[in-house]
């Protein structure tokens, strides 16, 4: 089955998968996806640091 045989929903799905994999817009898309991944990692680490600083004090 080729791309031309897909219906509108199949084409949108294929487009979304290609964007997600970094295959649609070349290096620009790959750099954008890298920035998003780094941002997610930074937010996860920052959340842990913020929690650690604000955690309840130990009793005793």
Secondary structure, DSSP 4 states (H G I P E B T S, - for coil): --GGG--HHHHHHHHHHHHHTT-SSTHHHHHHHHHHHHHHHHHHHHHHHHHHHHSPPPP-
